[in-house]
């Protein structure tokens, strides 16, 4: 368990390093200044959302500026194609071999999406007003410092490679670490912005009288909303509908089996945070394309209007966002939840739902219940996702702060952390540890045997050299930061 945690933290640390290494030839200072001005004016929602998913790498012009979203977009495409294309559907039913083949196709698609998005990003940064409305190069300095073809080619390759590295880190965390690697990468990027949000909140609370500031009553209301939203997220994410199941008695030899009553747990938010991540990924990609096409020619006003539909704060944005969350919620449930298989398993083991006939009626009953639960969960996800805009327009709170009082960032963070804690608890119990609960020691445990099992755990026992290297990098970074602060 200790090695798994160290391994996960080490790879997350590598991801944070890549989010702070700038691409040669890009000056991120004008973009940071523009974002600061937009945040002070109560805007910057779309830029802040994209920067949040990249873990702050976008504003730093880093090698991980594309983030993990291209990989998520490729996963969405192949999950949709698996439900439509018969050959992919057959592959998905072939076990590990078929899933590995689909994963390989997803990686190839990720490379193609990265090449397209990297090209659009570099071309957009060369002409920033095509990506970011209100950016004026006469006020801010140019972001791209070189116009050569070699810089364009190398920057696109670096951005693509950065996303491939993130994809590999996520897969390694999922296989050898704790939790879902891709979700943890996104969560760490969101949490990395927390110190900056706290600093901005402090400046707004203690700003001089007569300037844009947050009063004490508003701060108290925001703190109450933070507690309410967090408690609501935990309650809904863990909420479930318990379907009673009765097992018939069976006589095998001289023993009688069955006859007990159990329940079938159906989660209200069965899809978790994945619909919000999918919807955000889908919204970011077309907005980037239409913005560039609309700014590349004065005659392409149609694309500019299309891009405006995806701007945060417009009714069309909330409508499309809500419909995408609803669509992906039902899609995820249709892929992961199999009522026919559950009904067949219940019938095979002599179980039935009281008042419902076994077989097909049970499958229809479960499908009906799950449809209603999915609708309630999708509505809740939509309300939480648009909650920061309520603070943004009501109290004029910057997006950097309002994102931690609800919305996509809070939803992803709470959901992933709850899933991580459940995975750790399950692993501890499987490895004959005590877990998080105060239940005392497990009787009959052999300490020497447990130590032998721990010493023979997989390929993670030689994690020492990795920790030494990353510790050295961390110390170098701290020393460099102190020296730079002292010189400035």
Wavefront OBJ file of the C-alpha trace (Angstrom):
o trace
v 0.000 0.000 0.000
v 2.814 2.379 0.879
v 4.602 1.648 -2.408
v 1.411 2.196 -4.389
v 0.825 5.571 -2.735
v 4.440 6.674 -3.299
v 4.244 5.528 -6.914
v 1.035 7.492 -7.509
v 2.382 10.648 -5.863
v 5.631 10.363 -7.836
v 3.886 10.223 -11.205
v 1.568 13.075 -10.221
v 4.670 15.074 -9.323
v 6.080 14.373 -12.796
v 2.822 15.688 -14.288
v 3.149 18.903 -12.264
v 6.738 19.335 -13.496
v 5.596 19.154 -17.104
v 2.873 21.724 -16.416
v 5.558 24.264 -15.442
v 8.159 23.776 -18.226
v 7.519 26.424 -20.933
v 7.797 25.682 -24.641
v 10.809 27.458 -26.227
v 9.649 30.395 -28.327
v 6.443 31.134 -26.370
v 6.114 34.090 -23.991
v 3.245 33.281 -21.594
v 3.394 36.661 -19.769
v 0.910 38.459 -22.111
v -1.603 35.621 -21.769
v -1.268 35.643 -17.982
v -1.737 39.418 -17.910
v -4.807 39.151 -20.132
v -6.296 36.449 -17.911
v -5.626 38.566 -14.805
v -7.453 41.511 -16.416
v -10.361 39.294 -17.451
v -10.573 37.825 -13.941
v -10.565 41.293 -12.361
v -13.405 42.287 -14.699
v -15.447 39.214 -13.712
v -14.787 37.295 -16.922
v -12.330 34.735 -18.183
v -14.743 31.845 -17.741
v -13.889 29.836 -20.866
v -10.167 30.594 -20.622
v -10.252 29.711 -16.924
v -12.130 26.472 -17.627
v -9.643 25.383 -20.282
v -6.718 26.372 -18.053
v -8.273 24.379 -15.201
v -8.404 21.184 -17.260
v -4.751 21.632 -18.261
v -3.686 22.130 -14.633
v -2.535 25.712 -15.261
v -0.240 24.626 -18.113
v -2.048 26.761 -20.711
v -1.303 30.098 -19.028
v 2.311 29.021 -18.549
v 2.802 27.969 -22.181
v 3.998 24.609 -20.877
v 4.661 21.355 -22.690
v 1.477 19.915 -21.132
v -0.655 22.826 -22.395
v -3.055 20.489 -24.224
v -3.643 18.524 -21.032
v -5.304 15.133 -20.937
v -8.471 16.279 -22.728
v -7.460 14.910 -26.199
v -7.207 11.434 -24.679
v -10.616 11.852 -23.068
v -12.047 13.045 -26.394
v -10.628 9.969 -28.146
v -12.097 7.741 -25.439
v -15.506 9.357 -25.965
v -15.301 8.783 -29.707
v -14.483 5.087 -29.384
v -17.054 4.491 -26.669
v -19.683 5.965 -28.985
v -18.362 3.952 -31.927
v -18.377 0.757 -29.847
v -22.126 1.118 -29.415
v -22.636 1.764 -33.165
v -19.935 -0.106 -35.146
v -20.485 -3.920 -35.029
v -16.779 -4.781 -35.402
v -15.820 -2.653 -32.390
v -18.734 -4.118 -30.432
v -17.399 -7.613 -31.132
v -13.926 -6.525 -30.040
v -15.284 -5.194 -26.740
v -16.832 -8.618 -26.041
v -13.597 -10.517 -26.643
v -12.220 -9.903 -23.169
v -8.796 -8.454 -22.476
v -7.538 -8.909 -26.040
v -10.391 -6.903 -27.515
v -10.134 -4.165 -24.894
v -6.401 -3.842 -25.498
v -7.051 -3.453 -29.221
v -9.618 -0.710 -28.597
v -7.156 0.979 -26.231
v -4.541 0.900 -28.981
v -6.971 2.536 -31.420
v -7.766 5.158 -28.780
v -4.074 6.020 -28.472
v -3.755 6.461 -32.231
v -6.809 8.722 -32.235
v -5.294 10.708 -29.358
v -2.206 11.434 -31.461
v -4.349 12.665 -34.359
v -6.468 14.886 -32.087
v -3.315 16.289 -30.471
v -1.849 17.159 -33.862
v -5.039 18.998 -34.831
v -5.478 20.781 -31.506
v -1.762 21.590 -31.236
v -1.806 23.126 -34.713
v -4.903 25.173 -33.901
v -3.437 26.286 -30.565
v -0.124 27.497 -32.045
v -1.939 29.270 -34.884
v -4.353 30.736 -32.353
v -1.573 31.955 -30.055
v 0.032 33.605 -33.060
v -3.258 35.461 -33.572
v -4.617 35.498 -29.972
v -7.807 37.453 -30.693
v -9.004 34.434 -32.684
v -9.007 32.337 -29.509
v -9.571 34.868 -26.734
v -12.140 37.591 -27.254
v -10.792 40.986 -26.186
v -7.088 40.212 -26.599
v -5.281 43.115 -28.301
v -1.619 42.744 -29.239
v -1.215 46.531 -29.151
v -1.962 46.412 -25.410
v -0.376 43.053 -24.643
v 2.876 41.791 -26.127
v 2.958 39.008 -28.746
v 2.823 35.495 -27.358
v 4.658 33.747 -30.204
v 8.256 34.984 -30.450
v 9.209 33.148 -33.650
v 7.546 32.907 -37.053
v 9.745 30.163 -38.484
v 8.336 26.924 -39.813
v 10.698 24.934 -37.597
v 9.231 26.545 -34.456
v 5.690 25.736 -35.612
v 6.593 22.102 -36.302
v 8.560 21.609 -33.076
v 5.876 23.277 -30.910
v 3.148 21.002 -32.284
v 5.346 17.932 -31.708
v 6.136 19.063 -28.139
v 2.449 19.624 -27.341
v 1.525 16.220 -28.795
v 4.319 14.509 -26.882
v 3.203 16.206 -23.660
v -0.296 14.763 -23.972
v 1.098 11.304 -24.794
v 3.246 11.477 -21.647
v 0.180 12.426 -19.590
v -1.745 9.546 -21.144
v 1.067 7.138 -20.219
v 1.243 8.527 -16.672
v -2.518 8.065 -16.261
v -2.375 4.468 -17.482
v 0.552 3.662 -15.176
v -1.266 5.123 -12.172
v -4.368 3.081 -12.990
v -2.387 -0.166 -13.373
v 0.242 0.122 -10.628
v -0.986 2.919 -8.365
v -4.173 3.847 -6.558
v -7.260 5.250 -8.279
v -8.129 6.245 -11.833
v -5.042 7.875 -13.331
v -6.767 10.228 -15.777
v -9.202 11.511 -13.149
v -6.365 12.024 -10.658
v -4.363 14.033 -13.211
v -7.330 16.352 -13.755
v -7.991 16.619 -10.008
v -4.385 17.483 -9.165
v -4.449 20.193 -11.829
v -7.597 21.648 -10.271
v -6.280 21.502 -6.706
v -2.988 23.111 -7.819
v -4.933 26.350 -8.411
v -6.262 26.408 -4.829
v -3.431 28.552 -3.323
v -3.913 31.159 -6.046
v -7.676 31.189 -5.450
v -7.155 31.667 -1.700
v -4.715 34.524 -2.356
v -7.206 36.207 -4.704
v -9.984 35.795 -2.139
v -7.776 37.340 0.552
v -7.038 40.354 -1.665
v -10.722 40.856 -2.441
v -11.780 40.611 1.205
v -9.143 43.079 2.418
v -9.270 45.392 -0.612
v -9.533 49.159 0.066
v -12.974 50.664 0.525
v -14.458 51.922 -2.735
v -12.818 49.244 -4.894
v -14.156 45.921 -6.074
v -14.188 43.814 -2.920
v -16.101 41.052 -1.116
v -17.853 42.189 2.045
v -18.003 40.091 5.190
v -21.719 39.141 4.756
v -21.009 37.982 1.216
v -18.027 35.963 2.454
v -20.192 34.321 5.132
v -22.825 33.410 2.528
v -20.111 31.953 0.287
v -18.731 29.830 3.137
v -22.211 28.500 3.903
v -22.742 27.730 0.222
v -19.399 25.925 0.142
v -20.433 23.649 3.002
v -23.897 23.057 1.553
v -22.594 22.268 -1.938
v -19.878 19.946 -0.609
v -22.338 18.100 1.626
v -24.805 17.839 -1.267
v -22.106 16.469 -3.567
v -21.067 13.807 -1.073
v -24.701 12.869 -0.379
v -25.728 12.553 -4.033
v -22.529 10.809 -5.175
v -22.953 8.155 -2.472
v -26.783 7.992 -2.609
v -28.331 4.757 -3.860
v -31.700 3.109 -4.340
v -31.847 -0.258 -2.591
v -33.942 -2.781 -4.532
v -34.975 -5.673 -2.234
v -34.033 -9.138 -3.484
v -35.404 -12.381 -2.023
v -33.562 -15.675 -2.582
v -35.529 -18.928 -2.675
v -34.519 -21.870 -0.526
v -32.569 -24.665 -2.181
v -31.875 -28.108 -0.769
v -28.480 -29.521 -1.728
v -27.961 -32.906 -0.054
v -28.755 -32.394 3.594
v -28.135 -28.656 3.594
v -30.582 -25.848 2.870
v -29.211 -22.814 1.011
v -30.835 -19.457 0.346
v -33.933 -18.048 1.878
v -32.268 -14.797 2.937
v -33.217 -11.266 1.934
v -30.690 -8.924 0.343
v -30.808 -5.792 -1.784
v -29.497 -4.585 -5.129
v -27.828 -1.129 -4.835
v -28.535 1.281 -7.704
v -26.586 4.524 -7.429
v -28.413 7.782 -8.120
v -25.307 9.188 -9.794
v -24.247 5.954 -11.480
v -21.951 7.637 -14.025
v -20.071 9.730 -11.443
v -18.225 12.770 -12.801
v -17.590 11.321 -16.273
v -20.558 13.095 -17.991
v -19.257 16.485 -16.822
v -15.725 15.697 -18.036
v -17.060 14.436 -21.387
v -19.357 17.449 -21.862
v -16.572 19.901 -21.023
v -14.210 18.183 -23.467
v -16.802 18.324 -26.244
v -17.544 22.018 -25.620
v -13.894 23.087 -25.610
v -13.007 21.535 -28.949
v -15.630 23.126 -31.307
v -15.332 26.529 -29.610
v -11.609 26.520 -30.363
v -12.155 25.544 -34.022
v -14.991 28.009 -34.713
v -13.102 30.856 -33.036
v -10.094 30.330 -35.257
v -12.145 29.923 -38.449
v -14.205 33.019 -37.644
v -11.109 35.166 -37.055
v -9.134 33.882 -40.038
v -11.367 35.666 -42.558
v -13.794 38.548 -42.371
v -16.219 36.736 -44.667
v -16.635 33.806 -42.283
v -18.981 35.530 -39.851
v -21.039 32.335 -39.672
v -18.244 30.610 -37.760
v -17.936 33.577 -35.402
v -21.638 33.261 -34.597
v -21.214 29.533 -34.100
v -18.325 30.187 -31.716
v -20.472 32.634 -29.725
v -22.950 29.811 -29.042
v -20.261 28.064 -26.985
v -19.207 31.111 -24.951
v -19.754 30.704 -21.230
v -22.540 32.941 -19.951
v -24.796 32.619 -22.996
v -28.113 30.690 -22.824
v -27.020 28.473 -25.711
v -23.924 27.400 -23.729
v -25.981 26.296 -20.722
v -28.528 24.532 -22.931
v -25.848 22.618 -24.876
v -23.907 21.868 -21.689
v -26.993 20.536 -19.913
v -28.054 18.418 -22.883
v -24.556 16.945 -23.207
v -24.492 16.031 -19.505
v -27.916 14.391 -19.863
v -26.844 12.562 -23.023
v -23.580 11.258 -21.591
v -25.262 10.251 -18.320
v -27.689 7.975 -20.177
v -24.954 6.804 -22.531
v -22.666 5.823 -19.644
v -25.489 3.960 -17.913
v -26.441 2.155 -21.132
v -22.836 0.995 -21.579
v -22.048 0.041 -17.973
v -25.428 -1.048 -16.576
v -26.799 -4.306 -18.039
v -30.317 -4.999 -16.667
v -30.754 -8.165 -18.773
v -27.541 -9.680 -17.411
v -28.495 -8.764 -13.835
v -31.948 -10.319 -14.283
v -30.410 -13.517 -15.694
v -27.953 -13.748 -12.791
v -30.739 -13.290 -10.255
v -32.789 -15.992 -11.949
v -29.789 -18.332 -12.116
v -29.130 -18.079 -8.380
v -32.777 -18.272 -7.350
v -33.221 -14.576 -6.582
v -36.201 -12.408 -7.430
v -37.546 -8.954 -6.672
v -40.758 -9.163 -4.614
v -43.735 -8.312 -6.779
v -41.799 -8.642 -10.069
v -41.629 -11.810 -12.158
v -38.126 -13.165 -12.872
v -36.551 -12.823 -16.290
v -37.570 -10.109 -18.763
v -40.031 -8.316 -16.403
v -37.196 -7.915 -13.881
v -34.940 -6.417 -16.575
v -37.657 -3.961 -17.604
v -38.256 -3.020 -13.974
v -34.548 -2.363 -13.373
v -34.279 -0.372 -16.600
v -37.277 1.759 -15.578
v -35.824 2.469 -12.117
v -32.384 3.252 -13.518
v -33.846 5.637 -16.111
v -35.528 7.700 -13.407
v -32.426 7.693 -11.210
v -30.217 8.742 -14.118
v -32.469 11.690 -14.905
v -32.307 12.885 -11.294
v -28.524 12.476 -11.242
v -28.090 14.328 -14.558
v -30.215 17.267 -13.343
v -28.125 17.462 -10.176
v -24.868 17.384 -12.166
v -26.113 20.201 -14.407
v -27.121 22.396 -11.455
v -23.756 21.919 -9.751
v -21.872 22.526 -13.006
v -23.499 25.941 -13.585
v -23.404 26.958 -9.910
v -20.171 29.047 -10.209
v -21.865 31.293 -12.774
v -24.492 32.165 -10.152
v -21.737 33.464 -7.882
v -20.034 35.050 -10.874
v -23.048 37.128 -11.883
v -24.626 37.634 -8.442
v -21.605 38.567 -6.295
v -19.120 39.345 -9.106
v -16.793 36.635 -7.808
v -13.880 35.760 -10.148
v -13.996 32.381 -11.867
v -10.797 31.292 -10.100
v -12.627 31.540 -6.755
v -16.161 30.552 -7.749
v -14.864 27.321 -9.291
v -14.085 26.003 -5.795
v -17.613 26.778 -4.548
v -19.229 24.403 -6.991
v -19.142 23.703 -10.670
v -17.068 21.307 -12.706
v -13.920 21.667 -10.610
v -15.598 20.988 -7.275
v -17.641 18.139 -8.726
v -14.594 16.412 -10.187
v -12.501 16.950 -7.059
v -15.081 15.611 -4.605
v -16.056 12.688 -6.831
v -12.481 11.589 -7.526
v -11.404 11.937 -3.889
v -14.377 9.866 -2.700
v -13.577 7.186 -5.275
v -9.911 7.258 -4.225
v -10.777 6.804 -0.540
v -13.097 3.904 -1.368
v -10.375 2.220 -3.440
v -7.847 2.621 -0.623
v -10.317 1.209 1.897
v -11.083 -1.762 -0.357
v -7.395 -2.452 -0.946
v -6.612 -2.288 2.754
v -9.346 -4.782 3.550
v -8.243 -7.109 0.755
v -4.661 -7.027 1.991
v -5.801 -7.916 5.542
v -5.217 -4.468 6.962
v -7.525 -2.684 9.366
v -8.764 -0.056 6.916
v -9.936 3.416 7.905
v -12.628 2.230 10.275
v -11.935 1.738 13.988
v -12.844 -1.933 13.988
v -9.773 -3.282 15.754
v -7.400 -5.900 14.464
v -8.538 -8.808 12.369
v -8.401 -12.024 14.332
v -6.191 -14.797 13.141
v -3.824 -12.560 11.231
v -0.273 -13.817 10.927
v 2.081 -10.787 11.079
v 5.077 -12.627 9.593
v 2.966 -13.876 6.694
v 1.601 -10.387 6.091
v 5.152 -9.014 5.956
v 6.171 -11.714 3.480
v 3.193 -10.868 1.264
v 4.044 -7.174 1.447
v 7.674 -7.827 0.526
v 6.652 -9.771 -2.597
v 4.293 -7.187 -4.086
v 4.834 -6.909 -7.839
v 7.165 -4.469 -9.532
v 6.718 -1.664 -7.010
v 9.246 -2.898 -4.428
v 12.142 -1.100 -6.189
v 10.594 2.336 -5.955
v 13.506 3.822 -3.983
v 15.545 5.128 -6.981
v 12.458 6.838 -8.407
v 11.801 8.619 -5.114
v 15.449 9.727 -4.872
v 15.437 11.217 -8.385
v 12.130 13.005 -7.901
v 13.224 14.248 -4.477
v 16.335 15.748 -6.066
v 14.218 17.471 -8.721
v 11.948 18.816 -6.008
v 14.881 20.242 -4.030
v 16.340 21.862 -7.158
v 12.981 23.462 -7.879
v 12.644 24.801 -4.325
v 16.185 26.234 -4.381
v 15.579 27.839 -7.797
v 12.325 29.379 -6.589
v 14.006 30.801 -3.470
v 16.919 32.232 -5.456
v 14.611 33.801 -8.038
v 12.439 35.359 -5.308
v 15.545 36.682 -3.545
v 16.965 38.202 -6.763
v 13.635 39.801 -7.704
l 1 2 3 4 5 6 7 8 9 10 11 12 13 14 15 16 17 18 19 20 21 22 23 24 25 26 27 28 29 30 31 32 33 34 35 36 37 38 39 40 41 42 43 44 45 46 47 48 49 50 51 52 53 54 55 56 57 58 59 60 61 62 63 64 65 66 67 68 69 70 71 72 73 74 75 76 77 78 79 80 81 82 83 84 85 86 87 88 89 90 91 92 93 94 95 96 97 98 99 100 101 102 103 104 105 106 107 108 109 110 111 112 113 114 115 116 117 118 119 120 121 122 123 124 125 126 127 128 129 130 131 132 133 134 135 136 137 138 139 140 141 142 143 144 145 146 147 148 149 150 151 152 153 154 155 156 157 158 159 160 161 162 163 164 165 166 167 168 169 170 171 172 173 174 175 176 177 178 179 180 181 182 183 184 185 186 187 188 189 190 191 192 193 194 195 196 197 198 199 200 201 202 203 204 205 206 207 208 209 210 211 212 213 214 215 216 217 218 219 220 221 222 223 224 225 226 227 228 229 230 231 232 233 234 235 236 237 238 239 240 241 242 243 244 245 246 247 248 249 250 251 252 253 254 255 256 257 258 259 260 261 262 263 264 265 266 267 268 269 270 271 272 273 274 275 276 277 278 279 280 281 282 283 284 285 286 287 288 289 290 291 292 293 294 295 296 297 298 299 300 301 302 303 304 305 306 307 308 309 310 311 312 313 314 315 316 317 318 319 320 321 322 323 324 325 326 327 328 329 330 331 332 333 334 335 336 337 338 339 340 341 342 343 344 345 346 347 348 349 350 351 352 353 354 355 356 357 358 359 360 361 362 363 364 365 366 367 368 369 370 371 372 373 374 375 376 377 378 379 380 381 382 383 384 385 386 387 388 389 390 391 392 393 394 395 396 397 398 399 400 401 402 403 404 405 406 407 408 409 410 411 412 413 414 415 416 417 418 419 420 421 422 423 424 425 426 427 428 429 430 431 432 433 434 435 436 437 438 439 440 441 442 443 444 445 446 447 448 449 450 451 452 453 454 455 456 457 458 459 460 461 462 463 464 465 466 467 468 469 470 471 472 473 474 475 476 477 478 479 480 481 482 483 484 485 486 487 488
